[in-house]
Amino acid sequence: MSAMPPPQPGQPQPYQNQPYPNQPYPNRPYPNQPGPQDPPPNEVGLPPQGQPAMGTLALTIQGSAMTSNMIVPRARFNGHLVPTRYGRQDIPVPAGPLHIDMDAQWMRTYGQAAIDVNVAPGQVVPVFYAAPYHQFTTGSIGHEQQSRNGVVGLVITIALIVLLIGVPMLAVAFMS
């Protein structure tokens, strides 16, 4: 098989290098259309039309999988579920009013807490959530670091366990 001779002047190029008829060359827009590198026709510093001004919600879920719950608490912004993790996470949100619902899940939903915030364009709003120590109380949410609810219930539970197990074991030890 021999190689094709190079095309002579005036002859068409080989077909695989030519675009379909009436099509623009690859990576080139149609005439009178802005290309991907062209800035939107707008004043400097204003967001493009149709895009809302944005702010940032600095959500901190206190605790960790070792100290709180292996399942990360859920967050809903204006009713929409948002992926979360323990620690601080900066979440871009549209400017304006924002209703935040948080809860934790184990065998049932617990630790419910909610807050309403107003996010200004470009503003960073800190929000802290702390799940409770047990499933029978609410969570804590606010703009500053939160203490965890349910300490009294946890202390009573531990005391009952010590009494129910420890006292009979001590009684058996002293009887022998």
The 8 nearest C-alpha neighbors of each residue, nearest first, counted from 0:
[[1, 2, 3, 4, 5, 13, 6, 15],
 [0, 2, 3, 4, 5, 6, 13, 7],
 [3, 1, 4, 0, 5, 6, 13, 7],
 [2, 4, 5, 1, 6, 0, 13, 7],
 [3, 5, 2, 6, 7, 1, 13, 12],
 [4, 6, 3, 7, 12, 2, 13, 8],
 [7, 5, 10, 4, 8, 12, 11, 13],
 [6, 8, 10, 9, 5, 11, 4, 12],
 [9, 7, 10, 6, 11, 5, 12, 4],
 [8, 10, 7, 11, 6, 12, 5, 13],
 [9, 11, 8, 7, 6, 12, 13, 5],
 [12, 10, 13, 9, 6, 14, 8, 7],
 [11, 13, 14, 6, 10, 16, 17, 15],
 [12, 14, 15, 16, 11, 17, 6, 10],
 [15, 13, 17, 16, 12, 11, 18, 19],
 [16, 14, 17, 13, 18, 12, 19, 11],
 [15, 17, 14, 13, 18, 12, 19, 11],
 [18, 16, 14, 15, 19, 12, 13, 20],
 [19, 17, 20, 22, 24, 16, 23, 25],
 [18, 20, 22, 21, 17, 23, 24, 14],
 [19, 21, 22, 18, 17, 23, 24, 14],
 [22, 20, 19, 23, 18, 24, 29, 17],
 [23, 21, 20, 19, 24, 18, 29, 25],
 [24, 22, 29, 27, 25, 21, 28, 18],
 [23, 25, 27, 26, 22, 18, 28, 17],
 [24, 26, 27, 23, 18, 28, 22, 17],
 [27, 25, 24, 28, 23, 34, 35, 29],
 [26, 28, 25, 24, 23, 29, 34, 30],
 [29, 27, 34, 32, 30, 26, 23, 33],
 [28, 30, 32, 23, 31, 27, 22, 33],
 [29, 31, 32, 28, 33, 23, 27, 34],
 [32, 30, 29, 33, 28, 34, 27, 37],
 [33, 31, 30, 29, 28, 34, 35, 27],
 [34, 32, 37, 31, 35, 28, 36, 38],
 [33, 35, 37, 36, 28, 32, 27, 38],
 [34, 36, 37, 33, 38, 28, 26, 27],
 [35, 37, 34, 38, 33, 39, 28, 27],
 [36, 38, 34, 35, 33, 39, 40, 32],
 [39, 37, 40, 36, 35, 41, 33, 34],
 [38, 40, 41, 37, 47, 33, 42, 48],
 [39, 41, 38, 42, 47, 37, 43, 33],
 [42, 40, 39, 43, 47, 45, 46, 38],
 [41, 43, 45, 44, 40, 46, 47, 39],
 [42, 44, 45, 41, 46, 40, 39, 47],
 [45, 43, 42, 46, 41, 47, 52, 39],
 [46, 44, 43, 42, 47, 41, 48, 52],
 [45, 47, 48, 50, 44, 52, 51, 41],
 [48, 46, 50, 49, 45, 41, 39, 40],
 [49, 47, 50, 46, 41, 51, 45, 39],
 [48, 50, 47, 51, 46, 52, 45, 41],
 [51, 49, 48, 47, 46, 52, 53, 93],
 [52, 50, 93, 53, 49, 94, 46, 48],
 [51, 53, 120, 94, 93, 50, 46, 54],
 [54, 52, 93, 94, 120, 92, 121, 51],
 [53, 55, 121, 120, 122, 94, 92, 91],
 [56, 54, 91, 123, 90, 92, 122, 89],
 [55, 57, 124, 90, 123, 89, 58, 125],
 [56, 58, 89, 125, 88, 124, 126, 55],
 [59, 57, 126, 88, 87, 56, 127, 125],
 [60, 58, 87, 127, 86, 61, 126, 88],
 [61, 59, 85, 128, 86, 127, 129, 58],
 [60, 62, 129, 59, 86, 128, 85, 63],
 [61, 63, 67, 66, 85, 60, 64, 129],
 [64, 62, 66, 65, 67, 85, 61, 68],
 [63, 65, 69, 68, 67, 66, 70, 62],
 [64, 66, 63, 67, 68, 69, 62, 70],
 [67, 65, 63, 62, 64, 68, 69, 132],
 [66, 68, 62, 63, 64, 65, 69, 130],
 [69, 67, 64, 70, 71, 66, 65, 63],
 [68, 70, 64, 71, 65, 67, 63, 66],
 [71, 69, 68, 72, 104, 64, 105, 103],
 [70, 72, 84, 69, 73, 68, 85, 83],
 [73, 71, 103, 102, 70, 74, 104, 101],
 [74, 72, 102, 101, 103, 71, 83, 75],
 [75, 73, 101, 81, 100, 80, 76, 72],
 [74, 76, 80, 79, 100, 78, 81, 99],
 [75, 77, 99, 79, 78, 98, 97, 80],
 [76, 78, 98, 79, 97, 75, 99, 100],
 [77, 79, 75, 76, 80, 100, 98, 99],
 [80, 78, 75, 76, 77, 81, 74, 99],
 [79, 81, 75, 74, 78, 76, 82, 73],
 [80, 82, 74, 75, 83, 79, 76, 73],
 [83, 81, 80, 84, 74, 73, 75, 71],
 [84, 82, 81, 73, 74, 71, 85, 72],
 [85, 83, 71, 86, 60, 82, 88, 72],
 [84, 86, 60, 63, 61, 62, 71, 87],
 [85, 87, 59, 60, 61, 84, 88, 62],
 [88, 86, 59, 58, 60, 57, 89, 85],
 [87, 89, 58, 57, 90, 59, 86, 84],
 [88, 90, 57, 56, 55, 58, 91, 87],
 [89, 91, 56, 55, 88, 92, 57, 58],
 [92, 90, 55, 54, 56, 53, 89, 93],
 [93, 91, 54, 55, 53, 90, 94, 56],
 [94, 92, 53, 52, 54, 51, 95, 91],
 [95, 93, 118, 53, 119, 120, 54, 52],
 [94, 96, 118, 117, 119, 93, 97, 120],
 [95, 97, 117, 116, 118, 98, 94, 115],
 [96, 98, 116, 115, 117, 77, 99, 95],
 [99, 97, 115, 77, 76, 114, 116, 100],
 [98, 100, 76, 114, 113, 75, 115, 97],
 [101, 99, 113, 75, 74, 112, 98, 76],
 [102, 100, 74, 112, 73, 111, 113, 75],
 [103, 101, 111, 110, 73, 72, 109, 112],
 [102, 104, 72, 109, 110, 108, 73, 130],
 [105, 103, 108, 107, 109, 106, 72, 102],
 [104, 106, 107, 108, 103, 70, 68, 109],
 [107, 105, 104, 108, 134, 109, 103, 70],
 [106, 108, 105, 104, 109, 134, 103, 110],
 [107, 109, 104, 103, 105, 102, 106, 110],
 [110, 108, 134, 103, 111, 102, 104, 107],
 [109, 111, 138, 137, 102, 130, 103, 131],
 [110, 112, 102, 137, 138, 109, 101, 113],
 [113, 111, 138, 101, 100, 139, 140, 110],
 [114, 112, 100, 99, 101, 140, 111, 115],
 [113, 115, 99, 98, 116, 100, 140, 112],
 [116, 114, 98, 97, 99, 117, 113, 96],
 [117, 115, 97, 96, 118, 98, 114, 99],
 [116, 118, 96, 95, 97, 119, 115, 94],
 [119, 117, 94, 95, 54, 96, 122, 116],
 [118, 120, 94, 122, 54, 95, 121, 117],
 [121, 119, 54, 53, 94, 52, 122, 118],
 [120, 122, 54, 53, 119, 123, 55, 52],
 [121, 123, 54, 119, 120, 55, 124, 118],
 [124, 122, 55, 56, 54, 57, 125, 121],
 [123, 125, 56, 57, 122, 55, 126, 118],
 [126, 124, 57, 142, 56, 58, 123, 127],
 [127, 125, 142, 58, 141, 57, 59, 124],
 [126, 128, 59, 141, 140, 144, 142, 58],
 [129, 127, 140, 60, 139, 61, 59, 145],
 [128, 130, 139, 61, 147, 138, 145, 60],
 [129, 131, 138, 110, 147, 139, 128, 103],
 [132, 130, 148, 147, 138, 133, 149, 110],
 [131, 133, 149, 148, 150, 147, 153, 130],
 [134, 132, 131, 135, 149, 136, 153, 152],
 [135, 133, 109, 136, 110, 131, 132, 107],
 [134, 136, 133, 109, 137, 149, 110, 131],
 [137, 135, 134, 110, 149, 131, 133, 138],
 [138, 136, 110, 111, 131, 112, 109, 139],
 [137, 139, 110, 130, 131, 112, 111, 129],
 [138, 140, 129, 128, 112, 145, 147, 130],
 [141, 139, 128, 127, 112, 129, 145, 138],
 [142, 140, 127, 143, 126, 145, 128, 139],
 [141, 143, 126, 125, 127, 144, 140, 124],
 [144, 142, 141, 127, 145, 126, 125, 140],
 [143, 145, 127, 146, 142, 141, 128, 61],
 [146, 144, 129, 139, 143, 127, 147, 140],
 [145, 147, 148, 129, 144, 139, 131, 128],
 [146, 148, 131, 129, 130, 145, 139, 132],
 [149, 147, 131, 150, 132, 138, 146, 137],
 [148, 150, 132, 152, 151, 131, 133, 153],
 [149, 151, 153, 152, 148, 154, 132, 147],
 [152, 150, 154, 153, 149, 155, 148, 156],
 [153, 151, 155, 149, 150, 154, 156, 133],
 [152, 154, 150, 156, 151, 155, 157, 149],
 [153, 155, 151, 157, 156, 152, 158, 150],
 [156, 154, 158, 152, 153, 157, 159, 151],
 [157, 155, 153, 159, 158, 154, 152, 160],
 [156, 158, 160, 154, 159, 155, 161, 153],
 [159, 157, 155, 161, 156, 160, 154, 162],
 [160, 158, 162, 156, 161, 157, 163, 155],
 [161, 159, 157, 163, 162, 158, 164, 156],
 [160, 162, 165, 158, 164, 159, 163, 157],
 [161, 163, 159, 166, 165, 160, 164, 158],
 [164, 162, 160, 161, 159, 165, 166, 167],
 [165, 163, 161, 162, 166, 167, 160, 168],
 [164, 166, 161, 168, 162, 167, 163, 169],
 [165, 167, 169, 162, 168, 164, 170, 163],
 [168, 166, 170, 169, 165, 164, 171, 163],
 [167, 169, 165, 171, 166, 170, 172, 164],
 [170, 168, 172, 166, 167, 171, 165, 173],
 [169, 171, 167, 173, 168, 172, 166, 174],
 [172, 170, 174, 168, 169, 173, 167, 175],
 [171, 173, 169, 170, 174, 175, 168, 167],
 [172, 174, 170, 171, 175, 169, 168, 167],
 [175, 173, 171, 172, 170, 169, 168, 167],
 [174, 173, 172, 171, 170, 169, 168, 167]]
